[in-house]
Amino acid sequence: NYIWLHFKSKNFRSPICYNIVMNPQGKVVVITGSTSGLGRSLAKIFVQAGAQVIVNGLKKSEVAKTAKEISGFGIVADVSKEKDIVALAKKTLKKFGRIDVWINNAGVWAAHAPVEKLDTKRLRKMIDVNLLGTIYCSKAALIEMKKKGSGTIINILSTSALTGRPGSSGYCASKYGAVGFTKSLALEVRNSNIKVLAIYPGGMQTHLFDEKKPTDIDTYMDPNFVAQKILENFRKENPDEEIIIKNPEKVY
């Protein structure tokens, strides 16, 4: 498959051809928080594309069930605990011998509330999972990818990391922090064969919102649609380092 692109300057116009060669076939892919929602959709679509997928979650029963259903390999780990993530990386290496792709998808959310009513315990949890979890996992993945000289880290962020939102200060803060880390990491590996991709999806119809569903949740995206867009970008020879995924039928 080929994508034909044209770029144009004042006095120059020329076709450029990019061959899509980032084939998931045979890749060892770790996906955190992959027992439900977008993580599960990503795990399923990467397995279908021929990858060896490590399914991750907090509950042993859910990890085992999901891994069996999609033909993946399950490993229980809490992304907010660095020792768990070190163990996750080691178990993956013991089973498959390498880590090709690591997708930081695990995340938590809290129902909207003004700052003066912000539950600081919930805030700590969001920081621990959404920010520190992304850092711990990226560090573990990077250590192994540097050893073999290649790899891809994909951080699932949020459109909430692009603009402030009333009632969502804690969640936005955790995601803004993850964006700062992701941009810095991308710069650190700029001259290597390791790619860092940032994904900014809009709202999705997942269990993340079970606590309090938004009134317009019917307009939120199917996680399978978002997973497909992420895989399409990964397949490119030169994937976009940052992509925003929104419902094309929704008015923002």
For each residue, the residues with C-beta under 8 A, 3 or more apart:
1: 19 20
2: 17 18 19 20
3: 17 18 20 236
4: 15 16 17
5: 15 16 17 18
6: 13 14 15 16
7: 13 14 16
8: 12 13
9: 12 13
10:
11:
12: 8 9
13: 6 7 8 9
14: 6 7
15: 4 5 6
16: 4 5 6 7
17: 2 3 4 5
18: 2 3 5 236 237 238
19: 1 2 237
20: 1 2 3 235 236 237
21: 237
22: 152 234 235 236 237 239
23: 26 27 50 235
24: 27 29 46 49 50 51 101 231 234 235
25: 49 50 51
26: 23 50 51 52
27: 23 24 46 50 51 52 100 101
28: 51 52 54 92 96 97 98 99 100 101
29: 24 46 51 52 53 54 100 101 102 103
30: 54 56 88 89 92 99 101 102 103 137 141
31: 34 39 42 43 46 53 54 55 56 103 105
32: 39 56 77 79 103 104 105 106 133 137
33: 36 37 39 56 57 79 105 106 107
34: 31 39 40 42 43 53 55 56 57 66 72 105
35: 39 40 55 56 57 59 62 63 65 66
36: 33 39 40 57 62 66 206 207
37: 33 40 41 204 206 207 208 223
38: 41 42 105 156 201 204 206 223 226 227
39: 31 32 33 34 35 36 42 43 56 103 105 106
40: 34 35 36 37 43 44 66 70 223
41: 37 38 44 45 223 224 226 227
42: 31 34 38 39 45 46 103 105 227 230 231
43: 31 34 39 40 46 47 53 55 66 70 72
44: 40 41 47 48 70 227
45: 41 42 48 49 224 227 228 231
46: 24 27 29 31 42 43 49 51 53 101 231
47: 43 44 50 51 53 70 71 72
48: 44 45
49: 24 25 45 46 231
50: 23 24 25 26 27 47
51: 24 25 26 27 28 29 46 47 101
52: 26 27 28 29 72 73 96
53: 29 31 34 43 46 47 70 72 73
54: 28 29 30 31 72 73 74 75 88 92 95 96
55: 31 34 35 43 63 66 67 70 72 73 74 75
56: 30 31 32 33 34 35 39 63 74 75 76 77 79 88 106
57: 33 34 35 36 62 63 66 74 76
58: 62 76 78
59: 35 62 63 76
60: 63 64 76
61: 64 65
62: 35 36 57 58 59 65 66
63: 35 55 56 57 59 60 66 67 74 75 76
64: 60 61 67 68 74
65: 35 61 62 68 69
66: 34 35 36 40 43 55 57 62 63 69 70 72 74
67: 55 63 64 70 71 72 73 74
68: 64 65 71
69: 65 66
70: 40 43 44 47 53 55 66 67
71: 47 67 68
72: 34 43 47 52 53 54 55 66 67
73: 52 53 54 55 67 95 96
74: 54 55 56 57 63 64 66 67
75: 54 55 56 63 88 91 92
76: 56 57 58 59 60 63
77: 32 56 81 84 85 87 88
78: 58 81 84
79: 32 33 56 84 85 104 106 129 133 134 136 137
80: 125 128 129 132 133 136
81: 77 78 84 85 136
82: 85 86 136
83: 86 87
84: 77 78 79 81 87 88
85: 77 79 81 82 88 89 133 136 137 139 140
86: 82 83 89 90 140
87: 77 83 84 90 91
88: 30 54 56 75 77 84 85 91 92 140
89: 30 85 86 92 93 99 140 141 143 144
90: 86 87 93 94
91: 75 87 88 94 95
92: 28 30 54 75 88 89 95 96 99
93: 89 90 96 97 98 99 144
94: 90 91
95: 54 73 91 92
96: 28 52 54 73 92 93 99
97: 28 93
98: 28 93 144 148
99: 28 30 89 92 93 96 102 141 144 145 151
100: 27 28 29 150 151 152
101: 24 27 28 29 30 46 51 151 152 153 154 234
102: 29 30 99 137 138 140 141 145 151 152 153 154
103: 29 30 31 32 39 42 153 154 156
104: 32 79 133 134 137 138 153 154 155 156
105: 31 32 33 34 38 39 42 156
106: 32 33 39 56 79 129 133
107: 33 129 130 133 156 158 208
108: 125 126 129 130 208
109: 126 171 208 209 211
110: 113 119 122 123 126 170 171 211
111: 211 212
112: 166 167 168 212
113: 110 117 118 119 167
114: 117 118 166 167
115: 118 169
116:
117: 113 114
118: 113 114 115 122 123 169 170
119: 110 113 122 123
120: 123 124
121: 124 125
122: 110 118 119 125 126 170
123: 110 118 119 120 126 127 170 173
124: 120 121 127 128
125: 80 108 121 122 128 129
126: 108 109 110 122 123 129 130 131 170 171 173 174
127: 123 124 130 131 132 173 174 177
128: 80 124 125 131 132 133
129: 79 80 106 107 108 125 126 132 133 174
130: 107 108 126 127 133 134 171 174 175 177 178
131: 126 127 128 134 135 174 175 177 178 181
132: 80 127 128 129 135 136
133: 32 79 80 85 104 106 107 128 129 130 136 137
134: 79 104 130 131 137 138 155 178 181 182
135: 131 132 138 139 181
136: 79 80 81 82 85 132 133 139 140
137: 30 32 79 85 102 104 133 134 140 141
138: 102 104 134 135 141 142 153 155 181 182 185 196
139: 85 135 136 142 143
140: 85 86 88 89 102 136 137 143 144
141: 30 89 99 102 137 138 144 145 151 153
142: 138 139 145 146 151 153 185 189 194
143: 89 139 140 146 147
144: 89 93 98 99 140 141 147 148 151
145: 99 102 141 142 148 149 150 151 153 194
146: 142 143 149 192 194
147: 143 144
148: 98 144 145 151
149: 145 146 192 193
150: 100 145 193 194
151: 99 100 101 102 141 142 144 145 148 193 194 195
152: 22 100 101 102 194 195 196 197 234 239
153: 101 102 103 104 138 141 142 145 185 194 195 196 197
154: 101 102 103 104 197 199 230 234
155: 104 134 138 178 182 196 197 198 199
156: 38 103 104 105 107 199 201
157: 161 175 178 179 182 198 199 200 201
158: 107 161 171 175 200 201
159: 162 163 200 201 202 203 244 246
160: 163 165 168 171 172 175
161: 157 158 172 175 176 178 179 200
162: 159 200 244
163: 159 160
164: 169 172
165: 160 168 169 172
166: 112 114
167: 112 113 114
168: 112 160 165 171 172
169: 115 118 164 165 172 173
170: 110 118 122 123 126 173 174
171: 109 110 126 130 158 160 168 174 175
172: 160 161 164 165 168 169 175 176
173: 123 126 127 169 170 176 177
174: 126 127 129 130 131 170 171 177 178
175: 130 131 157 158 160 161 171 172 178 179
176: 161 172 173 179 180
177: 127 130 131 173 174 180 181
178: 130 131 134 155 157 161 174 175 181 182
179: 157 161 175 176 182 183 198
180: 176 177 183 184
181: 131 134 135 138 177 178 184 185
182: 134 138 155 157 178 179 185 186 196 198
183: 179 180 186 187 198
184: 180 181 187 188
185: 138 142 153 181 182 188 189 196
186: 182 183 189 190 196 198 241
187: 183 184 190
188: 184 185
189: 142 185 186 192 194 195 196
190: 186 187
191:
192: 146 149 189
193: 149 150 151
194: 142 145 146 150 151 152 153 189
195: 151 152 153 189 239 241
196: 138 152 153 155 182 185 186 189 241
197: 152 153 154 155 233 234 239 240 241 242 243
198: 155 157 179 182 183 186 241 242 243
199: 154 155 156 157 230 233 242 243 245
200: 157 158 159 161 162 242 243 244 245
201: 38 156 157 158 159 204 221 226 244 245 246
202: 159 220 221 244 245 246 247 250 252
203: 159 209 214 217 219 220 221 247
204: 37 38 201 208 220 221 222 223 226
205: 217 220 221 222 223
206: 36 37 38 209 223
207: 36 37 210
208: 37 107 108 109 204
209: 109 203 206 212 213 214 217
210: 207 213
211: 109 110 111
212: 111 112 209
213: 209 210 217
214: 203 209 217 220
215:
216: 219 220
217: 203 205 209 213 214 220
218:
219: 203 216 247 249 250
220: 202 203 204 205 214 216 217 247
221: 201 202 203 204 205 225 226 245 246 247
222: 204 205 225 226
223: 37 38 40 41 204 205 206 226 227
224: 41 45 227 228
225: 221 222 228 229
226: 38 41 201 204 221 222 223 229 230 245
227: 38 41 42 44 45 223 224 230 231
228: 45 224 225 231 232
229: 225 226 232 233 243 245
230: 42 154 199 226 227 233 234 243 245
231: 24 42 45 46 49 227 228 234 235
232: 228 229 235 236
233: 197 199 229 230 236 239 240 243
234: 22 24 101 152 154 197 230 231 239
235: 20 22 23 24 231 232 239
236: 3 18 20 22 232 233 239 240
237: 18 19 20 21 22
238: 18
239: 22 152 195 197 233 234 235 236
240: 197 233 236 243
241: 186 195 196 197 198
242: 197 198 199 200
243: 197 198 199 200 229 230 233 240
244: 159 162 200 201 202
245: 199 200 201 202 221 226 229 230
246: 159 201 202 221 250 252
247: 202 203 219 220 221 250
248:
249: 219
250: 202 219 246 247
251:
252: 202 246
